[in-house]
């Protein structure tokens, strides 16, 4: 019986050592991630009409007269001349000019941060990009060097690549009902960048989707007014879940275990002791 108790104590000590090592490894693996606002670039067309009008004129006037009197006879002579020239130019230009607008969306990142926290990462708030020089928008390395993300191990940099907003009206066959729907989809590309080595630890595209629909009956009925805030909330939530899942899939070693995930690891060990009873007669 004494040997059994010693064996149990040895196993318990070994288990405690293993759990301590696991905890130390998990603590060492914790990383801090800063999430940037989503960058975007779009081309905007502006209609223009330009009219140019110029006028240039030149005129000269000459008047000359003379008289002659001889005895009972007199004569008078006059001459008038007018010279003028006009030069007029007129032009009209119409068309479209294309401009490139760049900036950051101050939205859609809250659910991304929440998803990363749920997956066990530490999230650090960085400084927003406010430069008037839009050419530097995508230079994330320069921002890291300038200290935009202090006390951070990684920066999650996202760029919007596509936005699709649709209004659909679908007639229901066999009735006078129409299904009115509004759909919004947002696609963005992300890179998880090491702030010291600039190594990309994860790279992927993620999508956020939101929609609202309503079935209305009657001919000519179109009083469907969707809730844009509700649709935006759906887009943000689905985008955050997609981003957090893909970061964890490619960089799970940087997350803390046992933080709200279904794949938590629980270490349990059941130790049973069988005692033999010896009766002496």
Secondary structure, DSSP 8 states (H G I E B T S, - for coil): -HHHHHHHHHHHHHHHHHHHHHHHHHHHH--EEEE--EEEEEEEEEEEEEEEEEEEEEEEEEEEEEEEEETTEEEEEEEEEEEEEEEEEEEEEEEEEEEEEEEEESSS-HHHHHHHHHTT-EEE-------S-GGGTT-HHHHHHTTSSTT-SEEEEEEEEEEEEEEEEEE-TTSSEEEEEEEEEEEEEEEEEETTT--EEEEEEEEEEEEEEEEEESTT-------HHHHHHHHHHHHHHHHHHHHHHH-GGGS-SSSS-TT------------------
